[in-house]
Amino acid sequence: MYPFVKYILLLFLASLSLVSCSQKQGDKIKVGFSQAMTTDDWRKQMTSSIKIEASLRPEVDLKISDANNNVNKQIEDIERFIANKADVIIVSPIQSKPLTAVVEKSIKAGIPVLVVDRKIDGENYTAYLGADNIEIGRIAARYIISHSKGSGKIVEITGANGSSPAYERSLGFDQIIKGNKRFTVVNTIHGNWEKESVNAPLKTILLQNPDVEYIFAHNDRMALSAWETAKTVGLENKIKFLGVDGLNSVNGGIELVKSGVLDGTILYPTGGNEALKLALKMYHKEPISKNNILNTIVIDHNNAEIIENQMDKVDQQQTVIESQQGAIKVQEREYASQNNLVRLLSFFLVIILSLTIYSIYSTISISRKKKQLESINQTVIDQNNEIQEMAKIAAKSNEAKLNFFTGLSHEFKTPITLIMSYVESLIENEKIKGTALIDEVKLIHKNSNRLLRLINQLLDFRKIEEQKFTLRASSTKIYDFTNEVMTNFKGEAARRNIDFQLTMKNKNLELFIDRGLMDKVYFNLLSNAFKFTPDNGKITITILENQDNTVKINFKDSGIGIPENELSNVFSPFFKASNNNKNSSGIGLHLSKEFVLLHHGTIELKSKQGSEFVITLLKGNSHLQPSEIVNQRENLNITPNLITDNLDIEPDFKEVNTIAKSEKHSLLIIEDNIDLVSFLKAKLSGEYMVYASDGSDAIEKAMEIVPDIIICDINLVDKDGYEISKELKKDLRSSHIPIIILTAQSNKESVLKGLQSGVDQYLTKPFSLSILKQSISSLLFNREKLRYYYTNNIYRVEPESKFGNQEQTFITRMNDIIKKNVENPKFSVEDLADKLGVSRVQLYRKVKAIIGINISDHINNVKLEKAAELLKSNQMNISEIAYSLGFSSPNYFSTAFKNKFGISPKEYKTSNSN
């Protein structure tokens, strides 16, 4: 009896084991993956990585279907996953629009969908995983900009229409390229990700544009085809090619970079293992991001071999993993076979025990191998993190050096300001004029100017290197501009008996130039000409119009010239000719060429008898971008520096006469340099009531004094000048006060930031005292004009007027409130202040500062304007109008009306009724 019971018990245990196995099989997470990669290499990488990840997760039942680039087939595959009630669906769309509906169907069925590589239309999916194609486009553009040394012309070869990667890569690429005016996408070829779509259209484009510098293709296959096409027209060595994918395969991106076919390729990761991990998080309803972006890098000749070695190691590891997976599958098949034997021979306890032991052994073995793989993977991750950390350290080091360099250059400007300002005062001093000391003082000023010019050139050089210059061209009479620059050199020419002439037939010719930059070009060329031309020599400037819509400006001198074998290097940074024994920084001509290139022009050198520099510029403005064109006034205001900043000769000092005033205006100086504050007080206290603050109490002092004008530095102890200006311009009590920024920071970003913070004038150190005085006088005069406008148009001010925005809004809002309550006899100044959200005192001060009268008089004036309108309409008599507008009596109303309009209400009504 006992053996039989034992036998039944064994059968029962075997049955439980089988049921348990069946339940475990049924409890697996069903993941459906619709594969749509268009190349074998991509398909292999994606499929391999997702299979490896699945093999490490026994709870996952992964089903892969390959649509073979057929949209209808992919839709059918996804429909099948939905019908089979998959737990999660991973989709790599062939095209965006056709798959949108079936993905939405899956979402409605309660099945989460992970979209990888390419997106669908709309946002009706659970999550997205893939590379940031917009960032890939930006990376490509930045790579081209940073490595470009040629024409800046680019041909873009996009992917298939309807493909989100093609659209997004183009979008990112255009964002960066359009922001840099030197680069132009001359043509775009819409490919279909295959080589055959490139050849014919590209050949036509290259024949028309042989000076193309870069070709950017959306994948490496099209980039290879572009190289092959360029080779047929002999341009493969003149054009640089940039692709996307960076596959480590035969004719893959890495091999093409190593062989010199491609200049670079952008790695496009597949993310198979990340896709499965993210899908499982979706199944377990763990918190995830909607968009999950994979990292990428640029692979060029600097890192191609390193990346290839790393990928080879990864491939080797994947091969090992796959072989181990094969062994595991063999083991799994053996396990299944043994499981079948258990079903048939479940009563043999020894076999059950053996299988149990074997199962434990297999689990331990798999766990060990998994740990080995995780360790290898962690090593790769650590290496990658080390590389990224080293790159960050290098970037920070470079940024620190640049900040130190720029900061130090700016710091030089404040002491130079004091030196030059005090020297100017000495030159203007009547006691020194006519003495032998005046020549020494002028020599100090001349060399201070030279030091300033060198600092400015160093700063300009850094800006050019970082491509931070933006052209600001305005229509300019080139003859007058040239003659104005020449004026600064005529004294030197007369002193050295140099024949200095300008020749031009059409003296009214206008060109679009950036005066600030072209001024530096002229001064560099003329300074060199005077430096190397002997006494009694000749320097000429000739301006000629050509038939091809260009203008040539020739600078010719009779100096020592430049050796013929060195002409090609003359525009290189820090170049110094072998026959040049004079002090020179070597960056003047390099800067001149870069500034001319910004104008879309050219500069060349001829040197036979002396030197001849020829600048060629285009007429009109069709060659310029809209953002590169400004009106004349804006061009002058943005570049407030003196034209003599770049001279190496003695300037002419003339004091600007200020308009004498019976009552002094108040002026607040916000500056932490005590010497500069003392200098400004000494020079301005004769015309203004001068107050000073080091910046720590600037806001409080401004509110206490309420000055007529403020001069403010940027780098201060507590708040910077931008913050102080913003706060003063936002506050109703001080928004009307003109602010002048006086700082050493002269780059475009600082100027724009100052203007954005509401300042009225931006001057840079070193500065001319006469220009500062004139700026103060002009701003105060403009404030008086604004007050006159408000006083005479106070009842007709429109919200979109061209005058001051904040005062404009305040006056308009105040007038609206008064007009709405004009017939309310109980409406008071306190009521108006309450509705405007200010105190009665603030309201009085504000209105007095803007329009010059007190608020009570202004309210009465508005009422009288309303009375004039009612008298014209002839619908009410004079007494009715007086009482309706809150006047105490008709007699008082008549008196007030006559004081304002010069005639009585009765006479006004009679004259306007005829």
TAZI-V462675 format. One record per backbone hydrogen bond with DSSP energy under -1.0 kcal/mol. NH is the residue of the N-H (numbers start at 1). CO is the residue of the C=O. If there is no record, write none. Layout:
nh:NH co:CO
nh:NH co:CO
This chain:
nh:5 co:1
nh:6 co:2
nh:7 co:3
nh:8 co:4
nh:9 co:5
nh:10 co:6
nh:11 co:7
nh:12 co:8
nh:13 co:9
nh:14 co:10
nh:15 co:11
nh:16 co:12
nh:17 co:13
nh:18 co:14
nh:19 co:15
nh:20 co:16
nh:21 co:17
nh:22 co:18
nh:23 co:19
nh:24 co:20
nh:25 co:21
nh:26 co:22
nh:27 co:23
nh:28 co:25
nh:29 co:59
nh:31 co:61
nh:32 co:88
nh:33 co:63
nh:34 co:90
nh:35 co:65
nh:43 co:39
nh:44 co:40
nh:45 co:41
nh:46 co:42
nh:47 co:43
nh:48 co:44
nh:49 co:45
nh:50 co:46
nh:51 co:47
nh:52 co:48
nh:53 co:49
nh:54 co:50
nh:55 co:51
nh:56 co:52
nh:57 co:54
nh:60 co:57
nh:61 co:29
nh:63 co:31
nh:65 co:33
nh:67 co:35
nh:70 co:67
nh:74 co:70
nh:75 co:71
nh:76 co:72
nh:77 co:73
nh:78 co:74
nh:79 co:75
nh:80 co:76
nh:81 co:77
nh:82 co:78
nh:83 co:79
nh:84 co:80
nh:85 co:82
nh:86 co:81
nh:87 co:30
nh:88 co:30
nh:89 co:112
nh:90 co:32
nh:91 co:114
nh:92 co:34
nh:96 co:162
nh:100 co:97
nh:103 co:99
nh:104 co:100
nh:105 co:101
nh:106 co:102
nh:107 co:103
nh:108 co:104
nh:109 co:105
nh:110 co:107
nh:111 co:106
nh:114 co:89
nh:115 co:127
nh:116 co:91
nh:117 co:129
nh:118 co:116
nh:125 co:123
nh:126 co:113
nh:127 co:113
nh:128 co:290
nh:129 co:115
nh:130 co:292
nh:133 co:131
nh:136 co:132
nh:137 co:133
nh:138 co:134
nh:139 co:135
nh:140 co:136
nh:141 co:137
nh:142 co:138
nh:143 co:139
nh:144 co:140
nh:145 co:141
nh:146 co:142
nh:147 co:143
nh:148 co:144
nh:154 co:184
nh:155 co:214
nh:156 co:187
nh:157 co:216
nh:158 co:189
nh:163 co:160
nh:167 co:163
nh:168 co:164
nh:169 co:165
nh:170 co:166
nh:171 co:167
nh:172 co:168
nh:173 co:169
nh:174 co:170
nh:175 co:171
nh:176 co:172
nh:177 co:173
nh:178 co:174
nh:180 co:177
nh:183 co:180
nh:184 co:152
nh:186 co:154
nh:186 co:184
nh:189 co:156
nh:191 co:158
nh:191 co:189
nh:198 co:195
nh:202 co:198
nh:203 co:199
nh:204 co:200
nh:205 co:201
nh:206 co:202
nh:207 co:203
nh:208 co:204
nh:209 co:205
nh:212 co:209
nh:213 co:153
nh:214 co:153
nh:215 co:240
nh:216 co:155
nh:217 co:242
nh:218 co:157
nh:220 co:244
nh:223 co:219
nh:224 co:220
nh:225 co:221
nh:226 co:222
nh:227 co:223
nh:228 co:224
nh:229 co:225
nh:230 co:226
nh:231 co:227
nh:232 co:228
nh:234 co:231
nh:235 co:230
nh:239 co:235
nh:240 co:213
nh:242 co:215
nh:243 co:264
nh:245 co:266
nh:249 co:247
nh:252 co:249
nh:254 co:247
nh:256 co:252
nh:257 co:253
nh:258 co:254
nh:259 co:255
nh:260 co:257
nh:261 co:256
nh:262 co:256
nh:263 co:241
nh:264 co:241
nh:265 co:299
nh:266 co:243
nh:267 co:297
nh:268 co:245
nh:275 co:271
nh:276 co:272
nh:277 co:273
nh:278 co:274
nh:279 co:275
nh:280 co:276
nh:281 co:277
nh:282 co:278
nh:283 co:279
nh:284 co:280
nh:286 co:281
nh:292 co:128
nh:294 co:130
nh:299 co:265
nh:303 co:300
nh:304 co:300
nh:307 co:303
nh:308 co:304
nh:309 co:305
nh:310 co:306
nh:311 co:307
nh:312 co:308
nh:313 co:309
nh:314 co:310
nh:315 co:311
nh:316 co:312
nh:317 co:313
nh:318 co:314
nh:319 co:315
nh:320 co:316
nh:321 co:317
nh:322 co:318
nh:323 co:319
nh:324 co:320
nh:325 co:321
nh:326 co:322
nh:327 co:323
nh:328 co:324
nh:329 co:325
nh:330 co:326
nh:331 co:327
nh:332 co:328
nh:333 co:329
nh:334 co:330
nh:335 co:331
nh:336 co:332
nh:337 co:333
nh:338 co:334
nh:339 co:335
nh:340 co:336
nh:341 co:337
nh:342 co:338
nh:343 co:339
nh:344 co:340
nh:345 co:341
nh:348 co:345
nh:349 co:347
nh:352 co:348
nh:353 co:349
nh:354 co:350
nh:355 co:351
nh:356 co:352
nh:357 co:353
nh:358 co:354
nh:359 co:355
nh:360 co:356
nh:361 co:357
nh:362 co:358
nh:363 co:359
nh:364 co:360
nh:365 co:361
nh:366 co:362
nh:367 co:363
nh:368 co:364
nh:369 co:365
nh:370 co:366
nh:371 co:367
nh:372 co:368
nh:373 co:369
nh:374 co:370
nh:375 co:371
nh:376 co:372
nh:377 co:373
nh:378 co:374
nh:379 co:375
nh:380 co:376
nh:381 co:377
nh:382 co:378
nh:383 co:379
nh:384 co:380
nh:385 co:381
nh:386 co:382
nh:387 co:383
nh:388 co:384
nh:389 co:385
nh:390 co:386
nh:391 co:387
nh:392 co:388
nh:393 co:389
nh:394 co:390
nh:395 co:391
nh:396 co:392
nh:397 co:393
nh:398 co:394
nh:399 co:395
nh:400 co:396
nh:401 co:397
nh:402 co:398
nh:403 co:399
nh:404 co:400
nh:405 co:401
nh:406 co:402
nh:407 co:403
nh:408 co:404
nh:409 co:405
nh:410 co:406
nh:411 co:407
nh:412 co:408
nh:413 co:410
nh:416 co:412
nh:417 co:413
nh:418 co:414
nh:419 co:415
nh:420 co:416
nh:421 co:417
nh:422 co:418
nh:423 co:419
nh:424 co:420
nh:425 co:421
nh:426 co:422
nh:427 co:423
nh:428 co:424
nh:433 co:429
nh:435 co:432
nh:438 co:435
nh:441 co:437
nh:442 co:438
nh:443 co:439
nh:444 co:440
nh:445 co:441
nh:446 co:442
nh:447 co:443
nh:448 co:444
nh:449 co:445
nh:450 co:446
nh:451 co:447
nh:452 co:448
nh:453 co:449
nh:454 co:450
nh:455 co:451
nh:456 co:452
nh:457 co:453
nh:458 co:454
nh:459 co:455
nh:460 co:456
nh:461 co:457
nh:462 co:458
nh:463 co:459
nh:464 co:460
nh:465 co:461
nh:466 co:462
nh:467 co:464
nh:468 co:463
nh:473 co:628
nh:474 co:513
nh:476 co:511
nh:478 co:509
nh:481 co:477
nh:482 co:478
nh:483 co:479
nh:484 co:480
nh:485 co:481
nh:486 co:482
nh:487 co:483
nh:488 co:485
nh:489 co:486
nh:493 co:489
nh:494 co:490
nh:495 co:491
nh:496 co:492
nh:498 co:493
nh:499 co:537
nh:501 co:539
nh:503 co:541
nh:507 co:505
nh:509 co:506
nh:511 co:476
nh:513 co:474
nh:518 co:514
nh:519 co:515
nh:520 co:516
nh:521 co:517
nh:522 co:518
nh:523 co:519
nh:524 co:520
nh:525 co:521
nh:526 co:522
nh:527 co:523
nh:528 co:524
nh:529 co:525
nh:530 co:526
nh:531 co:527
nh:532 co:528
nh:536 co:496
nh:537 co:534
nh:539 co:499
nh:540 co:556
nh:541 co:501
nh:542 co:554
nh:543 co:503
nh:544 co:552
nh:546 co:550
nh:551 co:617
nh:552 co:544
nh:553 co:615
nh:554 co:542
nh:555 co:613
nh:556 co:540
nh:557 co:611
nh:558 co:538
nh:566 co:563
nh:567 co:564
nh:569 co:566
nh:570 co:567
nh:572 co:569
nh:574 co:586
nh:575 co:572
nh:575 co:586
nh:580 co:577
nh:591 co:587
nh:592 co:588
nh:593 co:589
nh:594 co:590
nh:595 co:591
nh:596 co:592
nh:597 co:593
nh:598 co:594
nh:600 co:597
nh:601 co:596
nh:602 co:616
nh:604 co:614
nh:606 co:612
nh:612 co:606
nh:613 co:555
nh:614 co:604
nh:615 co:553
nh:616 co:602
nh:617 co:551
nh:619 co:549
nh:624 co:621
nh:628 co:625
nh:629 co:626
nh:630 co:473
nh:635 co:631
nh:636 co:632
nh:637 co:633
nh:638 co:634
nh:645 co:642
nh:647 co:644
nh:667 co:689
nh:668 co:709
nh:669 co:691
nh:670 co:711
nh:671 co:693
nh:677 co:673
nh:678 co:674
nh:679 co:675
nh:680 co:676
nh:681 co:677
nh:682 co:678
nh:683 co:679
nh:684 co:680
nh:685 co:681
nh:687 co:684
nh:688 co:684
nh:689 co:665
nh:691 co:667
nh:693 co:669
nh:701 co:697
nh:702 co:698
nh:703 co:699
nh:704 co:700
nh:705 co:701
nh:706 co:702
nh:708 co:666
nh:709 co:666
nh:710 co:738
nh:711 co:668
nh:712 co:740
nh:713 co:670
nh:716 co:714
nh:721 co:714
nh:724 co:720
nh:725 co:721
nh:726 co:722
nh:727 co:723
nh:728 co:724
nh:729 co:725
nh:730 co:726
nh:731 co:727
nh:734 co:731
nh:735 co:731
nh:737 co:734
nh:740 co:710
nh:741 co:761
nh:742 co:712
nh:743 co:763
nh:751 co:747
nh:752 co:748
nh:753 co:749
nh:754 co:750
nh:755 co:751
nh:756 co:752
nh:757 co:753
nh:758 co:755
nh:759 co:754
nh:760 co:739
nh:761 co:739
nh:763 co:741
nh:765 co:743
nh:772 co:768
nh:773 co:769
nh:774 co:770
nh:775 co:771
nh:776 co:772
nh:777 co:773
nh:778 co:774
nh:779 co:775
nh:780 co:776
nh:781 co:777
nh:782 co:778
nh:783 co:779
nh:784 co:780
nh:785 co:781
nh:786 co:782
nh:787 co:783
nh:788 co:784
nh:789 co:785
nh:790 co:786
nh:791 co:787
nh:792 co:788
nh:793 co:789
nh:796 co:793
nh:801 co:798
nh:808 co:804
nh:809 co:805
nh:810 co:806
nh:811 co:807
nh:812 co:808
nh:813 co:809
nh:814 co:810
nh:815 co:811
nh:816 co:812
nh:817 co:813
nh:818 co:814
nh:819 co:815
nh:820 co:816
nh:821 co:817
nh:824 co:821
nh:827 co:824
nh:832 co:828
nh:833 co:829
nh:834 co:830
nh:835 co:831
nh:836 co:832
nh:838 co:833
nh:843 co:839
nh:844 co:840
nh:845 co:841
nh:846 co:842
nh:847 co:843
nh:848 co:844
nh:849 co:845
nh:850 co:846
nh:851 co:847
nh:852 co:848
nh:858 co:854
nh:859 co:855
nh:860 co:856
nh:861 co:857
nh:862 co:858
nh:863 co:859
nh:864 co:860
nh:865 co:861
nh:866 co:862
nh:867 co:863
nh:868 co:864
nh:869 co:865
nh:870 co:866
nh:871 co:867
nh:872 co:868
nh:873 co:869
nh:874 co:870
nh:881 co:877
nh:882 co:878
nh:883 co:879
nh:884 co:880
nh:885 co:881
nh:886 co:883
nh:887 co:882
nh:893 co:889
nh:894 co:890
nh:895 co:891
nh:896 co:892
nh:897 co:893
nh:898 co:894
nh:899 co:895
nh:900 co:896
nh:901 co:897
nh:902 co:898
nh:908 co:904
nh:909 co:905
nh:910 co:906
nh:911 co:907
nh:912 co:908
